[in-house]
Amino acid sequence: MEYTLSELLIINAARLLKDGDTVFVGVGSPNLACNLAMRTHAPSLLMIYEAGVIGSRPSRLPLSIGDPTLVSGAAAVTSMYDIFAFYLQRGNVDVAFLGGAQIDKFGNINATVIGSDYAHPKVRMPGSGGSMEIAGWANRCYVMTPHQKRRFPEKCDFVTSAGFLGGGGQREATGARGGGTQCVVTDLGLMEPDANGELVLTALHTGASVEQARANTGWELKVAEHLHYTESPSEKELHILREELDPQGTYR
Amino acid sequence: MTKLTTLTEAVASYVKDGDTIYAAGFTHLIPFAAGHEIIRQGRKDLTLARATPDLIYEMMVAAGCAKKIIFSYIGNPGVGSLRIIRAELEAGHLEWEEYSHFSMICRLQAGASGLPFMPMNQTAATDLEHANPQYRRVKDPYTGREVVVVPPLLPDVAIVHVQRCDANGNAQIWGIIGEQKEAAFAAKHVILTTEEIVDESVIRSDPNRTVIPDFIVDAVCLVPYASHPSYTQGYYDRDNTFYLEWDKVTEDPARVKAWLDEWVYGVKDRAEYWIKLGADVHKRLEVKPRLAAPVNYGDY
């Protein structure tokens, strides 16, 4: 079956979720990945939204992080202080999805400024939102992004959210409780951190090559010893995405 | 004591040039009507603090009300960038102070609690800490490890939109409760706008739902639909179409000016604005009821 770039990312991200995971969700692709996982292999996934909503049962596709459909029928609603302190900082979040304009060799993420001068930004982006704490304190962080050289520089211009900093245990030395960037899902394959915290190519999607991945990465991309191929999106996964979750194709 | 007044009078009495304003509400209950009233009254040199400046502060920046913004996420939620604020920052025309969501909320929490600072665990990301000198570190006296701290945020005025309150200002909100309570307790003055004024007995029938008590409130303004294009849970939906259209309007400064002329300067108040939006928009934003099960407080 044919599928789009975003369907490929969403389906592969959904497969990273485990049944019973507590997920800190954003709208858009991560929301679709979580709902897809819930309808396939992870029926008891618990979704927590940054706006303070726990256990949402949205009856329509939420279009913003604070969509009222997330609230009606949810298990609980808390203040912003509570969601960040009791849920995230306390260690009650297993998984979170993050995004940004740059993701570097050690899984650090930049969503703040392009250029080296923070005070005089060449390009000003939205900034952290919740992602600084999410990256610090969630057990596993995942990123979904197209595989492009400009998105994968050797080093971020600004570290909004920490991956493994400069590698070699630098992150662990800060005492931040979370596990950092555990997987980057791209349209070519998957990158995961090695023991040093460096993102290496661990999987390719059908039709993608190591050469392609290397050519579109801004550092000397290493390839894992046991490189594998991901399973192509199944008919069932595509059906759920297209017919049940996003019938209008908003995120296709 | 009743604090009922009009939004025009409340803004005239409590919002001064140079003030620090916190217009509360995380995506939900954003007090747009008050933002428009501040624009109409021509306030200048304001410091605009909000976790997500959203369209309300973008409009106020576009109208020339702001000297500085304090924020943790400057995006158009679900759409993309806030073009005007972004351009002003890139051009160096607007001062800014930047946080993450949690540190922004911790600043309010410190302000609301009368504390000198709030501690947070380290996140391993230190670039923002280095860029903003308001972030400091202190040693935990119990374990010796370092925690990150931020100082209190003490706005001159907090503006909060609520579903219902009584004439004294005992205010109840439900749905996403963001940072309204913290902003109100941190601020020197509190202006409430409300969808409905209810009798005190309605408030007293469900005291757990009261988020803001009357004694910290200065003004109570009955302003239905005050949060459009944001929303009020159970009253009307978020106008996602508006958020998308704003992205187009802000591509061109002339269109922004025309929009402000038509929708802010060109109307007297929110009632006129709502009528002007028209029946199609009203219909699109209608929401069917979904009631909570009543709770039993017991008759003691």
Interface residues (C-beta under 8 A of the other chain):
Chain A: V27 G28 E50 A51 G52 V53 L63 S64 I65 G66 D67 P68 V71 S72 G73 V77 T78 S79 M80 Y81 F84 A85 L88 Q89 N108 T112 Y118 A119 H120 P121 K122 V123 R124 M125 P126 G127 S128 G129 G130 S131 M132 E133 A135 G136 W137 F158 V159 T160 S161 A162 L165 R171 T174 G175 A176 R177 G180
Chain B: F26 T27 H28 A51 T52 F71 S72 Y73 I74 G75 P77 G78 S81 L82 R86 L89 E90 G92 E98 Y99 S100 H101 F102 S103 I105 C106 L108 Q109 M120 N121 Q122 T123 A124 A125 T126 D127 L128 A131 R145 W174 G175 I176 I177 G178 E179 K181 E182 Y231 Q233 D237 R238 N240 Y243 V287 R290
